[in-house]
Amino acid sequence: MAAKIFYGWIIVATLSVVNFAAEAAGGLNLGLFIIPMCSELGLSRSIFGWFTTGQALSAAASGVFLGALLDKYGPRVMVPVSGLVTGLCMIAISRADGAYTLLFLFSIMGLAGLIGTGGPILTTVPVAKWFVRRRGIALSLTSLGMSLGPVVLFPVTQALIDGFGWRRAWVILAVTCMSLILPPSLLFLRRQPEDLGLLPDGDAVAISQGEVSARPRVHEPEWSVREAMGTRPFWLLLSSLALVSFGMGGSIHRIPYLIERGFDHRIVSICFSADAASATVMILIAGLLLDRLPPRFIAAGAFAGFTVALLFLVKASTLLRMFVSGMLFGSSVGVMLVCQTYVWAGYYGRAFLGSIRGVTLPPMLLGRSIGAPLVGYLYDVRGSYHAAWHILIGAYLAAMFIVLFAGPPVYGDPKRSG
């Protein structure tokens, strides 16, 4: 008789589809809307940057509560509700005519929790609770949706804008988003393996008379939020990730920058599809590496990749440099998507992972919320992105050096670190 598939892989498949669909709600393809929306509505680049700021700040506000709710109730209801709210906001964006309305709608999408930096907690925390030994590969497969989404949706979004206009493009993407998120989430999502009589990685067969009949092969420490916050690695990790989030927020302006340098928007669209394809490859590689190597070194490599990618961007006078920049940036995003959730779970366990991720979101999303409007403001004032790119390069470099010192904490003595 064939072995029964561990239900955790069904969780992985479902949340990978959710991540794919969520990219339609304004992931990498949001940059394609900057020029047409600003042109028709009379918005400046800095004003458009504030839309992502409102989204990030509201996501930070809701992250603490969403994380705690995930620990207690799981994603089965939370993900479909978030998908519905996100889709309705996208439809409303298609009918908006003013900056304040758009700011409100983007902020509501942030509150819903499906659009996050480095992977939203609604889709990453549940997977980390189902796996320990194979957490790296499980998170990488889940994150594939975030990278495959732009590969497919970036050129599709550009085609929709060219063929139907940006307003109808939002409606079509909204319908796609809700259709892919709601049905599978309601059918398949569950909180954690113990709820089905299992243990992480499929190590347990059943729970009999209220007691687990087998133990997982790997025992994880269970840090509370208070204990985790008492460790030095917690703050080093958070500082480095906040700096990277700042850089990611500002990097949304890469698309208009390249178009205004004279590259055809269709070629730029292909470049960013290659960007996302590179992320897809590196997500799988990162998942394998994280199950074998210290995550802080892998994270440092990703942050170095961001730095080099922006250096190529500044000098992007040829198609080769543009594509090298995009593919390096995408590769680094792929590593970060997996590494971010893995490192918190690996350092502090899965019992309170949602709550821990929840309290780390505000500083990270605050960094992202500053990056986008700051880069837009510098463009409006200086007439170019040159100074902004160098500020982002400095942020990525600082993040790289900080994360190298974030060794794992020592369980049992929260004031010490390994």
PETA-V809435 format. One record per residue. N is the residue number from 0. PHI is phi in whole degrees, 0 to 359 (999 if undefined). PSI is psi in whole degrees, -180 to 180 (* if undefined). Layout:
BEGIN
N/PHI/PSI ; N/PHI/PSI
END
This chain:
BEGIN
0/999/132 ; 1/295/143 ; 2/293/141 ; 3/288/138 ; 4/291/131 ; 5/298/131 ; 6/297/-21 ; 7/301/-30 ; 8/288/-26 ; 9/290/-38 ; 10/300/-45 ; 11/300/-48 ; 12/298/-43 ; 13/297/-47 ; 14/285/-24 ; 15/294/-40 ; 16/295/-40 ; 17/298/-45 ; 18/298/-40 ; 19/300/-49 ; 20/294/-36 ; 21/296/-25 ; 22/296/-24 ; 23/292/-19 ; 24/276/14 ; 25/110/49 ; 26/275/-124 ; 27/299/-31 ; 28/288/-7 ; 29/300/-32 ; 30/299/-26 ; 31/291/-22 ; 32/274/-12 ; 33/300/-54 ; 34/293/-50 ; 35/294/-38 ; 36/289/-42 ; 37/295/-38 ; 38/293/-47 ; 39/286/-37 ; 40/264/-3 ; 41/70/38 ; 42/260/149 ; 43/273/167 ; 44/294/-37 ; 45/294/-37 ; 46/297/-44 ; 47/298/-37 ; 48/299/-32 ; 49/292/-22 ; 50/295/-44 ; 51/290/-29 ; 52/295/-47 ; 53/300/-40 ; 54/297/-45 ; 55/292/-42 ; 56/295/-40 ; 57/290/-35 ; 58/295/-37 ; 59/295/-40 ; 60/295/-37 ; 61/271/-16 ; 62/301/-41 ; 63/300/-44 ; 64/286/-41 ; 65/297/-40 ; 66/297/-45 ; 67/295/-38 ; 68/293/-35 ; 69/297/-43 ; 70/300/-35 ; 71/270/-44 ; 72/246/-21 ; 73/85/-179 ; 74/265/-1 ; 75/299/-38 ; 76/263/-36 ; 77/296/-42 ; 78/293/-48 ; 79/299/-41 ; 80/298/-43 ; 81/297/-42 ; 82/297/-40 ; 83/294/-47 ; 84/298/-43 ; 85/298/-46 ; 86/297/-42 ; 87/294/-36 ; 88/294/-38 ; 89/298/-41 ; 90/296/-41 ; 91/294/-35 ; 92/300/-36 ; 93/296/-19 ; 94/252/-1 ; 95/284/149 ; 96/232/0 ; 97/222/159 ; 98/296/-40 ; 99/293/-38 ; 100/296/-44 ; 101/295/-41 ; 102/300/-43 ; 103/298/-45 ; 104/292/-42 ; 105/295/-35 ; 106/293/-40 ; 107/296/-39 ; 108/299/-38 ; 109/296/-42 ; 110/300/-33 ; 111/296/-29 ; 112/94/2 ; 113/271/-16 ; 114/251/109 ; 115/226/-180 ; 116/258/131 ; 117/67/18 ; 118/108/115 ; 119/292/145 ; 120/294/-24 ; 121/296/-25 ; 122/250/-19 ; 123/263/-41 ; 124/300/-45 ; 125/302/-40 ; 126/295/-42 ; 127/298/-25 ; 128/282/-21 ; 129/269/-13 ; 130/223/148 ; 131/234/-66 ; 132/296/-35 ; 133/249/28 ; 134/296/-39 ; 135/299/-51 ; 136/291/-34 ; 137/295/-44 ; 138/293/-35 ; 139/293/-41 ; 140/293/-36 ; 141/295/-41 ; 142/287/-14 ; 143/304/-35 ; 144/300/-37 ; 145/291/-29 ; 146/268/-37 ; 147/290/-29 ; 148/305/-55 ; 149/297/-35 ; 150/304/-43 ; 151/274/-47 ; 152/280/-23 ; 153/295/-55 ; 154/293/-32 ; 155/295/-44 ; 156/299/-44 ; 157/298/-40 ; 158/294/-38 ; 159/294/-42 ; 160/295/-43 ; 161/294/-38 ; 162/271/-33 ; 163/236/-9 ; 164/93/160 ; 165/293/-29 ; 166/293/-50 ; 167/293/-29 ; 168/300/-42 ; 169/299/-41 ; 170/295/-46 ; 171/297/-42 ; 172/294/-36 ; 173/297/-47 ; 174/298/-41 ; 175/299/-46 ; 176/302/-52 ; 177/292/-37 ; 178/295/-33 ; 179/273/-23 ; 180/268/-49 ; 181/295/-55 ; 182/300/-53 ; 183/294/-33 ; 184/295/-45 ; 185/295/-34 ; 186/280/-40 ; 187/245/-23 ; 188/288/140 ; 189/221/161 ; 190/290/-58 ; 191/202/162 ; 192/300/-34 ; 193/299/-26 ; 194/292/-21 ; 195/251/13 ; 196/79/29 ; 197/234/173 ; 198/236/165 ; 199/307/145 ; 200/68/6 ; 201/79/18 ; 202/289/-27 ; 203/259/149 ; 204/267/-42 ; 205/197/167 ; 206/247/119 ; 207/248/126 ; 208/52/41 ; 209/83/0 ; 210/238/142 ; 211/288/131 ; 212/275/-12 ; 213/211/155 ; 214/256/149 ; 215/295/153 ; 216/290/-27 ; 217/242/125 ; 218/264/129 ; 219/256/143 ; 220/292/155 ; 221/241/94 ; 222/275/134 ; 223/281/169 ; 224/300/-43 ; 225/297/-43 ; 226/295/-44 ; 227/298/-42 ; 228/291/-13 ; 229/273/4 ; 230/254/148 ; 231/295/-42 ; 232/302/-33 ; 233/303/-48 ; 234/283/-31 ; 235/293/-45 ; 236/300/-45 ; 237/296/-40 ; 238/296/-45 ; 239/294/-41 ; 240/290/-32 ; 241/293/-39 ; 242/294/-41 ; 243/295/-39 ; 244/297/-38 ; 245/301/-46 ; 246/295/-39 ; 247/294/-38 ; 248/298/-46 ; 249/290/-25 ; 250/288/-8 ; 251/299/-22 ; 252/278/2 ; 253/299/-36 ; 254/293/-56 ; 255/298/-31 ; 256/300/-47 ; 257/291/-40 ; 258/297/-41 ; 259/284/-13 ; 260/278/-2 ; 261/109/0 ; 262/281/137 ; 263/298/139 ; 264/297/-27 ; 265/288/-37 ; 266/292/-40 ; 267/298/-39 ; 268/300/-43 ; 269/295/-40 ; 270/301/-43 ; 271/283/-20 ; 272/290/-39 ; 273/295/-36 ; 274/305/-51 ; 275/291/-35 ; 276/296/-38 ; 277/296/-39 ; 278/298/-39 ; 279/300/-46 ; 280/296/-45 ; 281/287/-26 ; 282/300/-45 ; 283/293/-43 ; 284/295/-43 ; 285/298/-40 ; 286/300/-41 ; 287/291/-41 ; 288/291/-38 ; 289/293/-26 ; 290/281/-1 ; 291/230/-25 ; 292/235/157 ; 293/302/128 ; 294/295/-27 ; 295/293/-31 ; 296/288/-37 ; 297/292/-40 ; 298/298/-43 ; 299/299/-37 ; 300/297/-40 ; 301/295/-42 ; 302/293/-35 ; 303/295/-37 ; 304/298/-41 ; 305/301/-43 ; 306/299/-50 ; 307/295/-38 ; 308/300/-42 ; 309/288/-31 ; 310/297/-40 ; 311/292/-35 ; 312/298/-44 ; 313/302/-35 ; 314/258/23 ; 315/284/76 ; 316/259/-7 ; 317/230/161 ; 318/299/-38 ; 319/299/-48 ; 320/296/-38 ; 321/297/-46 ; 322/289/-36 ; 323/297/-45 ; 324/301/-49 ; 325/298/-43 ; 326/288/-35 ; 327/294/-43 ; 328/297/-46 ; 329/297/-41 ; 330/300/-41 ; 331/292/-38 ; 332/298/-43 ; 333/301/-44 ; 334/295/-44 ; 335/295/-38 ; 336/303/-42 ; 337/279/-43 ; 338/295/-36 ; 339/299/-51 ; 340/288/-38 ; 341/301/-44 ; 342/293/-39 ; 343/293/-43 ; 344/292/-41 ; 345/293/-34 ; 346/278/-36 ; 347/235/6 ; 348/83/178 ; 349/254/-12 ; 350/299/-44 ; 351/242/28 ; 352/298/-42 ; 353/300/-44 ; 354/293/-40 ; 355/295/-47 ; 356/298/-34 ; 357/297/-43 ; 358/283/-18 ; 359/274/-17 ; 360/295/-44 ; 361/305/-50 ; 362/297/-38 ; 363/294/-46 ; 364/287/-26 ; 365/296/-42 ; 366/300/-44 ; 367/295/-38 ; 368/292/-27 ; 369/279/-37 ; 370/300/-49 ; 371/296/-51 ; 372/289/-29 ; 373/296/-45 ; 374/296/-41 ; 375/297/-39 ; 376/295/-44 ; 377/298/-36 ; 378/295/-46 ; 379/297/-37 ; 380/279/-45 ; 381/265/-17 ; 382/80/9 ; 383/204/168 ; 384/262/3 ; 385/304/-52 ; 386/296/-38 ; 387/298/-43 ; 388/299/-38 ; 389/290/-33 ; 390/295/-42 ; 391/294/-38 ; 392/300/-43 ; 393/298/-39 ; 394/295/-44 ; 395/296/-40 ; 396/296/-44 ; 397/298/-42 ; 398/298/-39 ; 399/298/-46 ; 400/290/-38 ; 401/295/-44 ; 402/293/-25 ; 403/296/-24 ; 404/267/2 ; 405/268/70 ; 406/289/164 ; 407/295/145 ; 408/287/160 ; 409/262/116 ; 410/290/140 ; 411/100/-17 ; 412/217/80 ; 413/303/-16 ; 414/274/-6 ; 415/251/162 ; 416/223/153 ; 417/280/*
END
